[in-house]
Amino acid sequence: MTEPRSRVASHVGPPPPHEGTGVQSVDVFVQAEDGASLFVRDVGMEHDRALLILDGIGCSGWAFRRIIPRLGQRYRVLLMHYRGHGRSPDPPRPWRLSMPDLADDAATVLQARGVSSAVVVGFSMGFQVALELYRRHRERVTGLVDLAGPAGRALATFQGTEAFQHVLPLLRVAMRQTKDLTRRLWRGLVPTTWVQDLGALTNQINAARLHDEDFEIYLDQMAAMDPELFFDTLGEAARHTAHDLLPYVQAPTLVIAGAHDRFVPLPTLRSIAFAIPDAQWVVIEDGTHALPAEFSDEISERLETFMESTAAAATAP
């Protein structure tokens, strides 16, 4: 496939020490060919080996706040905010929010930042994007890491039922008809403490492991999103599938699952791990869908070990 072209990469500010660790980082905007502006945090630029973090829907790095500074001491780490997520502004219409579109954005970011290839870490929906990046720009992918991410049909297994994926189209239509009201309700509803309590009660998060400030950042990021863009992205993730690709993945792959994940259940993640040839399979016993935030030290260690194993495999005769 033809390599996507970025139009400009503009600096947002000088490279500050990242999160008090002394690791240098730079914040930039990369523009895609259609004019969409993509925010990128580029950490540890002095290192040769790179990781690209592809986040979940509605997420802009909150779950990796404690992971990125640690990894940035040994590797180059790039965190991209999807179109309309975090510091990336809403893109021009048509929004182009499909998983292949977001994968092309990721390839554009790597090209613009001068990174030939990277280990791609996909959290939740981000693994769907990672698989499409592998399908469309294979030379850019040194390895794949699945952190609680489906291979497709993102809503098919939510809470053990397919009901929500059937309701989603109705929500999207209603949202477009009452856009102003929906925005006010969305921004008033999302940043409330009962959402965290509900998540704990339904086993969506491990409240004992999740820092309050991390979850508050997540709620703030969700509240700042255009709700129509959120549900349109969710609809794209619900329709997309890369299950056909799994048996043909040749890149080293690590799949990490939370034993108590109700969004992407353990059997779903196990089937992904066993469908990809020679994939490594790890289960975090007390983990839920918020794995990177709940177990940042353990996830960091797993990623460091995986990075070293992929480097060793690449240099083996």
BAFI-3210 file (N, C-alpha, C; in Angstrom, 3 decimals, decimal comma, padded with zeros to 6 digits):
// residues 317
n [1|2|3|4|5|6|7|8|9|10|11|12|13|14|15|16|17|18|19|20|21|22|23|24|25|26|27|28|29|30|31|32|33|34|35|36|37|38|39|40|41|42|43|44|45|46|47|48|49|50|51|52|53|54|55|56|57|58|59|60|61|62|63|64|65|66|67|68|69|70|71|72|73|74|75|76|77|78|79|80|81|82|83|84|85|86|87|88|89|90|91|92|93|94|95|96|97|98|99|100|101|102|103|104|105|106|107|108|109|110|111|112|113|114|115|116|117|118|119|120|121|122|123|124|125|126|127|128|129|130|131|132|133|134|135|136|137|138|139|140|141|142|143|144|145|146|147|148|149|150|151|152|153|154|155|156|157|158|159|160|161|162|163|164|165|166|167|168|169|170|171|172|173|174|175|176|177|178|179|180|181|182|183|184|185|186|187|188|189|190|191|192|193|194|195|196|197|198|199|200|201|202|203|204|205|206|207|208|209|210|211|212|213|214|215|216|217|218|219|220|221|222|223|224|225|226|227|228|229|230|231|232|233|234|235|236|237|238|239|240|241|242|243|244|245|246|247|248|249|250|251|252|253|254|255|256|257|258|259|260|261|262|263|264|265|266|267|268|269|270|271|272|273|274|275|276|277|278|279|280|281|282|283|284|285|286|287|288|289|290|291|292|293|294|295|296|297|298|299|300|301|302|303|304|305|306|307|308|309|310|311|312|313|314|315|316|317]
n.u [000,833|000,439|002,477|001,169|001,001|002,240|001,354|002,279|004,314|003,993|005,459|004,249|005,286|008,375|010,690|009,885|011,052|009,759|007,039|008,510|010,679|013,042|013,258|013,254|010,732|008,573|005,830|003,778|001,924|000,707|-000,234|-002,636|-003,246|-005,794|-006,225|-006,814|-005,812|-003,402|-002,567|000,519|002,527|005,879|008,230|011,383|013,256|015,891|016,401|016,734|014,987|011,456|008,155|004,767|001,847|-001,461|-004,480|-007,522|-011,008|-012,214|-010,145|-007,106|-004,447|-004,636|-004,565|-001,963|-000,291|001,574|003,103|004,334|006,423|008,245|008,897|009,967|012,520|014,079|013,261|011,999|008,906|005,785|002,760|-000,315|-003,072|-006,261|-008,312|-010,288|-010,035|-008,829|-006,208|-006,286|-008,009|-011,509|-011,902|-012,046|-015,198|-016,111|-015,693|-013,974|-013,429|-012,982|-011,465|-009,320|-008,804|-007,888|-005,664|-004,108|-003,621|-001,948|000,280|001,027|001,836|004,097|005,752|006,041|007,400|009,787|010,177|010,939|009,932|007,958|007,197|003,891|001,445|-001,698|-004,442|-007,516|-009,934|-007,804|-006,262|-007,613|-007,101|-004,338|-004,075|-005,064|-003,144|-000,987|-001,940|-002,078|000,278|002,643|005,422|005,961|005,562|007,028|006,398|003,479|001,266|-001,379|-003,473|-006,000|-007,711|-010,136|-010,311|-012,084|-015,564|-016,406|-018,442|-019,675|-019,301|-019,715|-020,391|-021,237|-023,270|-024,963|-026,596|-026,140|-024,912|-026,977|-028,586|-027,046|-027,163|-029,658|-029,174|-027,298|-028,775|-030,712|-029,032|-028,082|-030,393|-031,015|-028,827|-027,681|-028,911|-028,017|-025,249|-025,138|-026,235|-024,385|-021,949|-022,685|-023,272|-021,134|-018,667|-018,868|-018,869|-020,371|-020,205|-017,734|-018,199|-020,271|-018,879|-017,131|-018,954|-020,058|-017,925|-016,346|-014,085|-011,228|-011,527|-009,877|-007,351|-007,155|-006,131|-007,681|-007,275|-006,438|-008,736|-010,408|-009,184|-009,674|-012,518|-012,771|-011,588|-013,380|-015,694|-014,989|-015,114|-016,735|-019,910|-021,244|-019,154|-017,832|-019,727|-019,941|-017,347|-017,339|-019,309|-017,970|-015,942|-017,527|-018,480|-016,220|-013,864|-011,001|-010,516|-009,998|-007,362|-005,764|-004,613|-002,519|-000,683|002,618|004,368|006,065|003,983|002,182|-000,306|-002,262|-004,419|-007,128|-008,329|-010,858|-012,145|-014,914|-015,652|-014,068|-014,024|-012,259|-012,324|-012,588|-010,205|-008,388|-008,951|-007,995|-005,242|-004,577|-005,148|-003,278|-000,185|002,250|001,880|002,391|000,892|-000,720|-002,225|-003,658|-004,498|-006,202|-007,078|-009,067|-010,855|-009,403|-006,646|-003,912|-003,829|-004,478|-002,504|000,136|002,917|003,382|002,520|004,333|006,730|006,193|006,063|008,653|010,141|009,087|009,906|012,686|012,839|011,858|013,793|015,989|015,132|015,100|017,782|018,801|020,527]
n.v [-001,184|002,320|004,616|006,735|010,335|012,947|016,323|018,546|018,917|020,357|022,057|022,052|022,944|023,458|020,691|019,167|017,816|014,575|014,005|014,439|012,685|013,166|012,274|013,248|014,826|015,623|017,502|017,379|018,349|016,452|016,588|014,934|013,751|014,547|016,808|016,468|016,934|015,601|014,941|014,232|012,733|012,463|010,575|010,079|010,361|009,926|007,270|004,222|002,012|001,672|002,210|002,325|003,625|002,795|003,885|003,251|003,732|006,991|007,488|009,106|008,619|008,409|005,920|005,177|006,785|006,221|004,333|005,226|007,158|005,415|003,492|005,245|005,726|003,788|003,258|004,679|006,251|006,673|008,349|008,585|010,726|009,924|011,072|013,772|013,117|013,775|016,011|016,214|017,890|017,937|016,275|017,309|017,037|014,541|012,504|010,238|007,803|005,097|001,913|001,218|003,871|005,128|003,549|004,253|006,886|006,385|005,290|007,529|009,210|007,802|007,976|010,779|011,351|010,179|007,474|004,302|001,739|000,107|-001,443|-002,129|-001,166|-002,002|-000,882|-001,981|-000,883|-000,019|-002,201|-003,228|-001,192|-001,477|-004,001|-003,413|-001,589|-003,315|-004,910|-003,091|-001,628|-003,220|-003,222|-001,326|-002,390|-003,870|-005,577|-006,838|-005,900|-006,854|-005,341|-006,167|-006,061|-006,394|-008,294|-007,427|-006,388|-004,832|-004,485|-006,870|-008,638|-007,257|-007,063|-009,660|-009,866|-009,209|-007,081|-004,289|-003,512|-003,570|-001,533|000,704|001,968|003,290|005,099|006,741|007,946|009,332|011,094|012,750|014,065|015,570|017,291|019,537|019,315|016,775|017,180|018,854|017,160|015,039|016,263|017,000|014,618|012,727|013,487|012,542|011,248|008,980|007,419|006,140|004,633|002,985|001,586|000,088|-001,482|-003,051|-004,543|-003,481|-002,030|-002,287|-001,067|-000,947|-000,966|001,123|004,411|007,328|009,840|009,145|007,985|010,181|011,836|010,338|010,522|013,282|013,511|012,040|013,584|015,882|015,164|015,263|014,028|012,834|012,190|010,365|008,211|007,582|006,688|004,484|002,983|002,360|000,720|-001,337|-002,465|-003,254|-005,869|-007,890|-010,502|-012,317|-011,865|-012,809|-015,555|-015,149|-013,425|-012,595|-011,210|-010,936|-011,449|-010,375|-011,102|-009,732|-010,249|-009,353|-011,115|-010,571|-009,050|-007,561|-006,343|-007,112|-010,265|-012,970|-015,502|-014,495|-013,044|-015,106|-016,695|-015,049|-015,001|-017,675|-017,915|-016,444|-017,190|-018,587|-016,680|-014,949|-015,468|-013,979|-013,701|-011,464|-011,824|-010,320|-008,363|-005,998|-004,441|-002,133|-002,511|-001,343|000,897|-000,150|-002,062|-000,943|-001,230|-004,002|-004,339|-002,647|-004,065|-006,417|-005,388|-004,401|-006,779|-008,044|-006,269|-006,676|-009,348|-009,288|-007,760|-009,450|-011,600|-010,415|-010,046|-012,542|-015,261]
n.w [000,000|-000,664|001,035|003,544|003,484|005,469|006,110|007,654|010,568|013,552|016,304|019,623|021,947|023,848|024,329|027,250|030,476|031,056|033,062|035,429|035,397|034,157|031,604|028,296|026,321|023,571|022,413|019,631|016,683|014,067|010,722|008,829|005,448|004,659|006,105|008,780|012,143|014,243|017,489|019,056|021,497|021,984|023,394|024,983|022,860|022,256|022,092|020,159|019,648|019,337|020,699|019,823|021,073|020,891|021,783|023,721|022,774|023,308|025,012|025,979|026,765|029,537|030,891|030,654|032,092|034,113|032,942|030,553|031,339|032,594|030,588|028,764|029,619|028,537|025,977|022,914|022,989|021,566|021,780|020,368|019,890|018,843|016,059|017,030|019,697|022,977|022,731|020,016|017,559|016,483|013,407|009,888|008,196|005,770|008,708|008,755|010,401|010,511|011,368|009,543|008,627|010,983|011,404|009,199|009,945|012,121|010,808|009,356|011,439|012,426|010,194|009,961|012,295|011,879|012,433|011,611|012,186|014,739|017,917|018,403|020,582|021,475|023,149|024,290|022,005|020,546|019,772|017,594|015,778|015,687|014,467|011,913|011,149|010,941|008,855|006,709|006,666|007,022|007,200|009,065|011,551|014,208|016,261|018,030|020,614|022,548|024,687|026,451|024,237|021,604|018,504|016,731|016,096|018,439|020,355|020,682|022,786|025,108|028,524|028,321|026,439|023,309|023,093|023,256|020,869|019,090|019,949|019,558|016,867|017,069|019,131|017,893|015,815|017,321|018,630|016,607|015,917|018,137|018,819|020,296|022,834|023,517|023,758|026,040|027,997|027,901|028,712|031,233|032,480|032,297|033,824|036,708|040,057|040,493|038,271|038,431|040,745|039,806|037,841|039,435|040,863|038,854|038,088|036,079|036,556|038,731|041,672|043,880|042,840|041,068|040,626|041,921|040,717|038,160|037,036|037,108|035,246|032,960|032,854|032,467|029,945|028,403|028,749|027,390|024,753|021,538|021,586|019,415|017,683|019,301|019,483|016,789|016,251|017,967|016,701|014,313|015,336|016,264|013,927|012,554|011,738|012,242|012,375|010,369|009,781|011,835|011,826|010,080|011,047|011,441|012,956|016,128|018,951|021,798|024,090|026,553|029,182|031,361|034,084|035,052|033,206|031,831|029,551|027,320|027,393|029,052|027,538|024,921|024,501|024,885|022,651|020,637|021,221|020,767|018,112|016,751|015,404|017,542|019,557|022,648|025,845|028,488|031,659|033,885|037,083|038,860|037,227|035,340|032,658|032,644|032,579|032,024|033,711|036,194|036,769|036,380|036,900|036,529|033,882|032,602|033,100|031,672|029,084|028,754|028,872|026,615|024,608|024,718|023,975|021,369|020,139|020,432|018,868|016,390|015,826|015,804|014,184]
ca.u [000,000|001,186|002,693|000,457|001,863|001,859|001,565|003,172|004,414|004,294|005,729|003,340|006,098|009,717|010,712|010,052|011,253|008,451|006,495|009,487|011,646|014,232|013,136|012,818|009,619|008,088|004,446|003,667|000,745|000,977|-001,425|-002,889|-003,419|-007,113|-006,293|-006,998|-004,649|-003,205|-001,623|001,453|003,574|007,045|009,010|012,609|013,642|017,288|016,487|016,535|013,805|010,265|006,812|003,647|000,688|-002,761|-005,329|-008,911|-011,938|-012,438|-008,949|-005,997|-003,233|-004,809|-004,213|-000,524|000,416|002,693|003,864|005,146|007,693|009,169|009,385|010,727|013,914|014,805|012,773|011,224|007,488|004,902|001,345|-001,125|-004,485|-007,062|-009,108|-011,342|-009,741|-007,801|-005,760|-006,531|-009,324|-012,425|-011,407|-013,027|-016,149|-016,456|-014,741|-013,027|-013,153|-012,889|-010,214|-008,266|-008,444|-007,070|-004,388|-003,342|-003,150|-000,803|001,414|001,415|002,567|005,420|006,536|006,334|008,345|011,030|010,272|010,731|009,059|007,770|006,294|002,619|000,680|-003,094|-005,278|-008,950|-010,137|-006,516|-005,727|-008,221|-006,322|-003,015|-004,170|-005,185|-001,822|-000,195|-002,457|-001,908|001,641|003,320|006,828|006,041|005,213|008,051|005,704|002,133|000,852|-002,813|-003,859|-007,453|-008,329|-010,745|-009,853|-013,185|-016,902|-016,063|-019,563|-020,332|-019,179|-019,813|-021,240|-021,741|-024,468|-024,838|-027,719|-025,768|-024,594|-028,229|-029,127|-026,153|-027,662|-030,748|-028,561|-026,642|-029,827|-031,281|-028,027|-028,022|-031,629|-031,052|-027,392|-027,358|-029,330|-027,135|-023,968|-025,298|-026,408|-023,111|-020,960|-023,150|-023,387|-019,920|-017,698|-019,482|-018,248|-021,161|-019,761|-016,682|-018,832|-020,983|-017,866|-016,647|-020,020|-020,285|-016,647|-015,664|-012,783|-010,809|-011,440|-008,769|-006,095|-007,199|-005,975|-008,817|-006,934|-006,391|-010,095|-010,949|-008,654|-010,444|-013,849|-012,624|-011,331|-014,646|-016,634|-014,552|-015,322|-018,010|-020,581|-021,554|-017,922|-017,589|-020,586|-019,599|-016,143|-017,759|-019,995|-016,952|-015,289|-018,494|-018,626|-014,934|-013,273|-009,728|-010,340|-009,426|-005,925|-005,045|-003,739|-001,439|000,227|003,956|005,133|005,947|002,751|001,911|-001,695|-002,406|-005,843|-007,549|-009,211|-012,201|-012,580|-016,282|-015,834|-013,480|-013,855|-011,102|-012,373|-012,360|-008,780|-007,694|-009,112|-007,080|-003,879|-004,349|-005,304|-002,053|000,903|003,323|001,632|002,544|-000,418|-000,554|-003,463|-003,515|-005,591|-007,144|-007,249|-010,303|-010,561|-008,504|-005,371|-002,689|-003,884|-004,560|-001,272|001,115|004,263|003,455|002,424|005,624|007,699|005,866|006,425|010,117|010,580|008,708|010,794|013,994|012,719|011,721|015,116|016,837|014,678|015,453|019,226|019,202|020,918]
ca.v [000,000|003,563|005,202|007,996|011,496|013,972|017,638|019,316|018,527|021,608|021,902|022,686|023,565|022,881|019,348|019,216|016,524|013,932|013,560|014,515|011,580|013,559|011,807|014,344|014,549|016,748|017,421|017,904|018,022|015,941|016,717|013,907|014,279|015,161|017,987|016,131|017,236|014,515|015,240|013,147|012,920|011,676|010,500|009,284|010,381|009,535|005,813|003,701|001,149|002,490|001,682|003,202|003,279|003,082|003,872|002,845|004,772|007,966|007,573|009,905|008,407|008,352|004,611|004,948|007,877|005,696|003,410|005,937|007,669|004,305|002,944|006,279|005,706|002,763|003,178|005,803|005,939|007,638|008,239|009,362|010,946|009,752|012,207|014,185|012,612|014,492|017,281|016,220|018,500|017,216|016,339|017,789|016,028|013,344|012,317|009,153|007,224|003,638|001,372|001,460|005,287|005,394|002,873|005,110|008,005|005,908|005,193|008,912|009,697|007,175|008,566|012,170|011,416|009,539|006,147|003,352|000,673|000,145|-002,375|-001,413|-001,573|-001,640|-001,026|-002,027|-000,688|000,227|-003,401|-003,297|-000,266|-002,083|-005,063|-002,793|-001,037|-004,447|-005,341|-002,074|-001,068|-004,282|-002,898|-000,402|-003,087|-004,809|-006,537|-006,444|-006,175|-006,693|-005,102|-006,226|-005,565|-007,355|-008,267|-006,867|-006,459|-004,412|-004,534|-008,175|-009,408|-006,355|-007,569|-010,975|-009,800|-008,440|-006,148|-002,892|-003,210|-003,356|-000,256|001,781|002,776|004,154|006,179|007,665|008,718|010,263|012,100|013,716|014,829|016,470|017,438|020,481|018,726|015,645|017,711|019,328|015,986|014,293|016,961|017,020|013,262|011,920|013,710|012,411|010,162|007,749|006,588|005,277|003,673|002,010|000,732|-000,859|-002,417|-003,970|-005,197|-002,919|-001,575|-002,743|000,199|-001,003|-000,817|002,284|005,704|008,219|010,918|008,580|007,828|011,520|012,296|009,626|011,113|014,609|013,318|011,617|014,702|016,877|014,678|015,414|012,727|012,231|011,579|009,186|007,098|007,180|005,858|003,223|002,236|001,813|-000,395|-002,434|-003,098|-003,719|-007,121|-008,329|-011,911|-013,024|-011,614|-013,381|-016,710|-014,776|-012,490|-013,164|-010,414|-011,382|-010,914|-010,616|-010,827|-009,627|-010,202|-009,258|-012,258|-010,098|-008,108|-007,814|-005,732|-008,101|-011,360|-013,851|-016,426|-013,752|-012,759|-016,388|-017,126|-014,229|-015,458|-018,984|-017,801|-015,843|-018,173|-018,376|-015,526|-015,130|-015,331|-013,624|-013,329|-010,753|-012,457|-009,355|-007,286|-005,775|-003,854|-000,989|-003,154|-000,535|001,786|-000,942|-002,826|-000,247|-001,801|-005,318|-004,155|-002,101|-005,160|-007,305|-004,709|-004,371|-008,133|-008,290|-005,467|-007,322|-010,605|-008,981|-007,314|-010,649|-012,376|-009,706|-010,158|-013,956|-015,725]
ca.w [000,000|-000,713|002,352|003,699|003,574|006,436|005,523|008,516|011,971|014,224|017,726|020,559|022,989|023,933|024,920|028,707|031,130|031,099|034,340|036,496|035,357|033,426|030,227|027,450|025,416|022,777|021,969|018,278|015,884|012,721|009,898|007,820|004,105|004,516|006,947|010,188|012,970|015,203|018,562|019,359|022,505|021,579|024,628|024,909|021,441|022,070|021,976|018,810|019,560|019,585|020,900|019,486|021,877|020,297|022,969|023,564|022,370|024,355|025,863|025,443|027,528|030,991|031,429|030,481|032,759|034,898|032,101|029,563|031,883|032,857|029,318|028,074|030,039|027,778|024,604|022,401|023,137|020,921|022,102|019,431|020,178|017,633|015,597|017,948|021,038|023,709|022,147|018,568|017,332|015,600|012,029|008,914|007,710|006,548|009,781|008,460|011,711|010,447|011,882|008,562|008,623|012,158|011,175|008,293|010,763|012,899|009,882|009,068|012,609|012,436|009,111|010,264|013,404|011,482|013,044|010,516|012,660|016,191|018,570|018,486|021,749|021,283|024,334|023,973|020,570|019,912|019,136|016,271|014,952|015,515|013,467|010,593|010,835|010,478|007,556|005,674|006,697|007,765|007,423|010,199|012,794|014,672|017,114|018,423|021,986|022,781|026,071|026,645|023,021|020,684|017,115|015,955|016,699|019,797|021,299|020,619|024,024|026,251|029,605|027,984|025,605|022,076|023,048|023,069|019,472|018,377|020,400|019,139|015,750|017,530|019,887|016,953|015,137|018,303|018,936|015,507|015,897|019,296|019,036|021,365|024,093|023,807|024,232|027,410|028,852|027,901|029,516|032,609|033,026|032,328|034,910|038,021|040,811|040,484|037,155|038,955|041,653|038,989|037,222|040,437|041,207|037,738|037,794|034,919|037,026|040,046|042,402|044,825|042,108|040,176|041,289|041,677|039,778|036,818|036,535|036,890|033,958|031,935|032,762|031,862|028,514|027,804|028,758|026,414|023,394|020,851|021,764|018,116|017,192|020,128|019,100|015,431|016,364|018,563|015,653|013,402|016,035|016,364|012,603|012,040|012,210|011,668|012,746|009,226|009,719|012,973|011,527|009,169|011,712|011,579|013,913|017,522|019,526|023,213|024,456|028,009|029,517|032,750|034,372|035,384|032,160|031,385|028,236|026,399|028,351|028,955|026,393|023,675|024,395|024,714|021,262|019,831|021,478|020,164|016,659|016,213|015,561|018,518|020,430|024,086|026,489|029,892|032,341|035,154|037,813|039,428|036,269|034,599|031,348|032,820|032,909|032,096|034,866|037,425|036,983|035,548|037,072|035,900|032,427|032,171|033,086|030,550|027,833|028,678|028,525|025,224|023,754|024,658|023,224|019,931|019,674|020,323|017,731|015,152|015,566|015,779|012,823]
c.u [000,874|001,287|001,929|001,439|001,345|002,199|002,492|003,240|004,852|004,484|004,699|004,120|007,464|009,679|010,923|010,478|009,889|008,113|007,561|010,549|012,973|014,227|012,566|011,663|009,273|006,648|004,337|002,272|001,221|-000,313|-001,502|-003,211|-004,767|-007,290|-006,533|-005,694|-004,567|-002,157|-000,775|002,381|004,683|008,048|010,255|013,178|015,085|017,471|016,148|015,241|012,568|009,041|005,819|002,444|-000,574|-003,809|-006,719|-009,788|-012,227|-011,239|-007,859|-004,791|-003,406|-004,332|-002,714|000,319|001,632|003,575|004,823|006,440|008,719|009,754|010,259|012,175|014,752|014,451|012,141|009,748|006,667|003,460|000,577|-002,543|-005,257|-007,772|-010,223|-011,174|-008,680|-007,472|-005,837|-007,912|-010,214|-011,948|-012,451|-013,968|-015,896|-015,333|-013,681|-012,533|-013,037|-011,548|-009,086|-007,849|-007,525|-005,706|-003,510|-002,824|-001,914|000,447|001,931|002,244|003,974|006,311|006,969|007,378|009,647|011,265|009,956|009,791|009,016|007,016|005,011|001,782|-000,746|-003,907|-006,742|-009,134|-008,821|-005,911|-006,358|-007,459|-004,946|-003,028|-004,299|-003,879|-000,919|-000,648|-002,030|-000,473|002,553|004,760|007,024|005,922|006,289|007,434|004,353|001,895|-000,633|-003,052|-005,385|-008,218|-008,945|-010,097|-010,920|-014,492|-016,843|-017,196|-020,187|-020,310|-019,298|-020,833|-021,892|-022,984|-024,188|-025,870|-027,284|-025,463|-025,855|-028,871|-028,327|-026,669|-028,792|-030,198|-027,943|-027,668|-030,412|-030,319|-027,969|-029,265|-031,682|-029,628|-027,069|-027,730|-028,399|-025,799|-024,057|-025,442|-025,103|-022,107|-021,380|-023,121|-022,041|-019,012|-018,335|-018,928|-019,064|-020,772|-018,662|-017,259|-019,559|-020,002|-017,330|-017,699|-020,247|-019,004|-016,012|-014,285|-012,503|-010,538|-010,268|-007,425|-006,020|-007,087|-007,141|-008,492|-006,854|-007,801|-010,745|-010,450|-009,413|-011,831|-013,792|-012,397|-012,606|-015,615|-016,281|-014,820|-016,667|-018,733|-020,931|-020,326|-017,593|-018,419|-020,345|-018,336|-016,479|-018,487|-019,036|-016,252|-016,220|-018,655|-017,343|-014,580|-011,955|-009,457|-009,710|-007,916|-005,138|-004,149|-002,522|-000,477|001,563|004,827|005,017|004,758|002,626|000,471|-001,803|-003,873|-006,033|-008,564|-010,646|-012,699|-013,978|-016,545|-015,286|-013,114|-012,664|-011,189|-012,121|-010,881|-007,969|-007,788|-008,211|-005,652|-003,584|-004,544|-004,055|-000,889|001,950|003,116|001,864|001,227|-000,214|-001,909|-003,108|-004,721|-006,617|-007,460|-008,637|-009,932|-009,586|-007,090|-004,174|-002,660|-003,854|-003,231|-000,135|002,511|004,388|003,383|003,738|006,673|007,454|006,282|007,938|010,665|010,279|009,601|012,158|013,925|012,567|013,039|016,049|016,457|015,087|016,915|019,710|019,543|019,841]
c.v [001,242|004,175|006,522|009,134|012,445|015,326|018,495|018,642|019,768|021,377|022,661|023,415|022,932|021,508|019,407|017,864|015,877|013,448|013,507|013,435|011,994|013,088|012,942|013,913|015,797|016,469|018,076|017,615|017,575|016,043|015,602|014,565|014,973|016,383|017,706|016,361|016,224|014,921|014,011|013,590|011,934|011,710|009,654|009,212|009,986|008,039|005,351|002,896|001,882|001,644|002,754|002,729|003,752|002,828|003,341|004,012|005,691|008,193|008,376|009,828|008,262|007,024|004,331|006,007|007,397|004,747|004,159|006,494|006,565|003,766|003,951|006,372|004,713|002,747|004,514|005,402|007,051|007,326|009,161|009,513|010,812|011,057|012,528|013,693|013,512|015,822|017,307|016,807|017,622|017,360|016,953|016,667|015,761|012,969|011,263|008,522|005,700|003,173|001,483|002,931|005,614|004,713|003,685|006,348|007,596|005,788|006,581|009,484|009,100|007,782|009,986|012,316|010,676|008,182|005,113|002,225|000,720|-001,082|-001,609|-002,010|-001,077|-001,926|-000,963|-001,871|-000,487|-001,006|-003,624|-002,387|-000,860|-003,179|-004,491|-002,124|-002,144|-004,889|-004,382|-001,538|-002,012|-003,933|-001,964|-001,112|-004,128|-005,915|-005,972|-006,812|-005,864|-006,548|-005,051|-005,743|-006,644|-007,277|-007,674|-007,001|-006,073|-004,547|-005,913|-008,920|-008,534|-006,873|-008,913|-010,981|-008,981|-007,320|-004,738|-002,562|-003,018|-002,024|000,918|002,581|003,722|005,338|007,215|008,526|009,754|011,401|013,168|014,604|015,859|016,792|018,347|019,923|017,590|016,115|018,155|018,156|015,221|014,943|017,064|015,660|012,600|012,219|013,675|011,183|008,880|006,845|005,632|004,228|002,584|001,053|-000,303|-001,911|-003,455|-004,681|-004,705|-002,402|-002,213|-001,489|000,216|-000,750|000,488|003,569|006,625|009,277|010,413|008,488|009,186|012,109|011,636|010,238|012,494|014,493|012,906|012,785|015,748|016,452|015,105|014,076|012,054|011,544|010,320|007,999|006,660|006,315|004,492|002,349|001,619|000,613|-001,600|-003,172|-003,788|-005,108|-007,380|-009,774|-012,720|-012,917|-012,431|-014,570|-016,360|-013,757|-013,184|-012,374|-011,018|-010,690|-011,333|-010,212|-010,852|-009,398|-010,001|-010,350|-011,828|-009,042|-008,488|-007,208|-006,642|-009,310|-012,251|-014,829|-015,737|-013,495|-014,038|-016,864|-016,332|-014,751|-016,780|-018,967|-017,230|-016,806|-017,714|-017,157|-015,898|-014,757|-015,111|-013,210|-012,651|-011,114|-011,472|-008,221|-007,221|-005,161|-002,677|-001,446|-002,200|000,391|001,012|-001,613|-002,220|-000,840|-003,145|-005,211|-003,606|-003,200|-006,103|-006,685|-004,645|-005,736|-008,444|-007,510|-006,144|-008,612|-010,340|-008,511|-008,506|-011,480|-011,744|-009,858|-011,598|-014,392|-016,594]
c.w [000,000|000,671|002,449|003,864|004,636|005,840|006,359|009,868|012,737|015,715|018,541|021,633|023,007|024,574|026,437|029,263|031,348|032,491|035,441|036,485|034,745|031,995|029,380|026,541|024,648|022,387|020,599|017,732|014,510|011,925|008,867|006,486|003,909|005,402|008,410|010,942|014,105|016,234|018,853|020,479|022,201|022,734|024,405|023,511|021,189|021,871|020,555|018,685|020,042|019,870|020,467|020,281|021,171|021,375|022,668|023,153|023,555|025,253|025,173|026,360|029,022|031,594|031,370|031,192|033,536|034,091|031,177|030,155|032,132|031,559|028,584|028,507|029,245|026,297|024,198|022,414|022,496|021,306|021,168|019,966|018,869|017,257|016,604|019,364|021,687|023,076|020,624|018,309|016,470|014,161|011,105|008,514|006,236|007,501|009,518|009,761|011,687|011,002|010,848|008,489|009,795|012,047|010,228|009,023|011,559|012,021|009,519|010,202|012,652|011,369|009,454|011,364|013,102|012,106|011,969|010,927|014,178|016,652|018,856|019,614|021,573|022,526|023,920|022,456|019,833|019,276|017,772|015,310|014,669|014,461|012,060|010,179|010,317|009,088|006,436|005,571|007,481|008,090|008,617|011,549|013,126|015,516|017,501|019,880|022,107|024,278|026,136|025,423|022,164|019,315|016,197|016,696|018,176|020,797|021,415|021,937|025,267|027,260|029,243|027,117|024,360|022,002|022,688|021,618|018,637|018,745|019,839|017,948|016,156|018,313|018,947|016,230|016,082|018,599|017,851|015,470|017,029|019,734|020,222|022,732|024,495|024,350|025,692|028,366|029,011|028,838|030,975|033,268|033,260|033,520|036,296|038,730|040,756|039,333|037,618|039,895|040,869|038,321|038,183|040,756|040,115|037,299|036,501|035,286|038,383|040,876|043,371|044,148|041,318|040,986|040,924|040,638|038,348|036,229|036,296|035,577|032,816|031,756|032,129|030,355|027,791|027,691|027,709|024,980|022,839|020,944|020,454|017,550|017,986|019,648|017,655|015,427|016,950|017,544|014,662|014,035|016,129|015,044|012,135|012,557|011,484|012,056|011,609|009,177|010,741|012,613|010,679|009,781|011,946|012,545|015,312|018,192|020,989|023,487|025,975|028,328|031,012|033,032|034,622|034,396|031,689|030,015|027,135|027,260|028,037|027,783|025,049|023,465|024,225|023,266|020,326|019,982|020,784|018,647|016,002|016,445|016,578|019,417|021,886|024,771|027,985|030,456|033,657|036,010|038,360|038,474|035,673|033,253|031,444|033,182|033,013|033,301|036,171|037,773|036,164|035,684|036,360|034,374|031,887|032,085|031,922|029,223|027,667|028,275|027,069|024,271|023,620|023,846|021,734|019,353|019,496|019,115|016,413|014,805|015,524|014,369|012,217]
res [m|t|e|p|r|s|r|v|a|s|h|v|g|p|p|p|p|h|e|g|t|g|v|q|s|v|d|v|f|v|q|a|e|d|g|a|s|l|f|v|r|d|v|g|m|e|h|d|r|a|l|l|i|l|d|g|i|g|c|s|g|w|a|f|r|r|i|i|p|r|l|g|q|r|y|r|v|l|l|m|h|y|r|g|h|g|r|s|p|d|p|p|r|p|w|r|l|s|m|p|d|l|a|d|d|a|a|t|v|l|q|a|r|g|v|s|s|a|v|v|v|g|f|s|m|g|f|q|v|a|l|e|l|y|r|r|h|r|e|r|v|t|g|l|v|d|l|a|g|p|a|g|r|a|l|a|t|f|q|g|t|e|a|f|q|h|v|l|p|l|l|r|v|a|m|r|q|t|k|d|l|t|r|r|l|w|r|g|l|v|p|t|t|w|v|q|d|l|g|a|l|t|n|q|i|n|a|a|r|l|h|d|e|d|f|e|i|y|l|d|q|m|a|a|m|d|p|e|l|f|f|d|t|l|g|e|a|a|r|h|t|a|h|d|l|l|p|y|v|q|a|p|t|l|v|i|a|g|a|h|d|r|f|v|p|l|p|t|l|r|s|i|a|f|a|i|p|d|a|q|w|v|v|i|e|d|g|t|h|a|l|p|a|e|f|s|d|e|i|s|e|r|l|e|t|f|m|e|s|t|a|a|a|a|t|a|p]
***
